[in-house]
């Protein structure tokens, strides 16, 4: 669901909308891996299947699993948990006061004019 600036047509307003989407921090990459082996339907899901369901690249899912990234946009987090069959807060923590978003994300979002 989150598109790159190139897919959005690179207009600043669209980029700000995409960049201001709330980020969610994965609680435990190993839990994601275990849940992928036995989803809510009882069947396993591959990284590529999960990525397709979440409208993300399979690299994003791989990076979540190996710890290379910890944060994903809300749309991706929702797509992951919908496909796996668990509640959002089982796998992800919202960013905000208790879980701050990465500073680079905030800096990028504030640097683009509305």
SVG drawing of the C-alpha trace seen along z (x, -y; Angstrom):
<svg xmlns="http://www.w3.org/2000/svg" viewBox="-8 -23 28 49">
<polyline fill="none" stroke="black" stroke-width="0.4" points="0.0,0.0 2.8,-2.5 4.2,-3.6 7.6,-5.0 7.9,-8.7 8.4,-7.4 5.1,-5.5 3.4,-8.5 4.5,-10.7 7.0,-12.5 4.8,-15.3 5.8,-16.7 2.2,-16.5 1.8,-12.8 5.3,-12.1 4.4,-13.8 1.1,-11.8 3.1,-8.6 5.9,-9.6 3.5,-10.7 1.9,-7.3 2.3,-5.9 5.2,-3.5 4.9,-0.3 7.9,1.5 8.1,5.3 8.1,6.7 9.8,10.0 11.1,11.1 11.3,14.7 7.6,14.6 6.9,13.5 8.9,16.4 7.0,18.9 3.6,17.5 4.5,17.7 5.0,21.5 1.5,21.9 -0.9,19.0 -4.5,18.6 -5.7,21.0 -3.1,23.6 -1.1,23.4 2.4,21.9 3.0,18.7 6.2,17.8 8.0,14.5 6.8,13.8 3.2,14.7 3.2,12.5 4.8,9.7 2.1,9.8 -0.6,9.9 1.0,6.9 1.7,5.0 5.3,4.9 8.5,6.3 9.7,9.7 12.9,8.0 11.0,6.0 9.7,9.2 13.1,10.7 14.6,7.7 12.0,7.8 12.8,11.4 16.6,10.9 16.4,7.7 17.7,5.4 14.6,3.2 12.4,2.8 9.8,0.3 7.1,0.6 4.3,-1.6 0.9,-0.9 -0.5,0.4 2.3,3.0 1.9,4.0 -1.9,4.5 -1.3,6.5 1.1,8.8 -1.1,9.5 -4.2,9.9 -2.6,12.6 -1.1,14.3 -4.3,14.1 -3.3,12.3 -4.1,8.9 -1.8,6.0 -0.5,5.6 0.6,9.2 3.4,8.5 3.9,4.7 4.1,1.8 2.9,-1.6 5.4,-4.4 4.6,-7.4 5.4,-8.4 6.3,-5.0 8.0,-3.7 9.6,-6.7 9.8,-6.6 13.3,-6.6 14.7,-10.1 15.5,-9.8 11.9,-9.2 10.8,-12.3 13.5,-14.4 12.5,-13.2 8.8,-13.9 9.5,-17.4 11.9,-18.2 9.3,-17.8 7.0,-20.9 3.3,-20.4"/>
</svg>
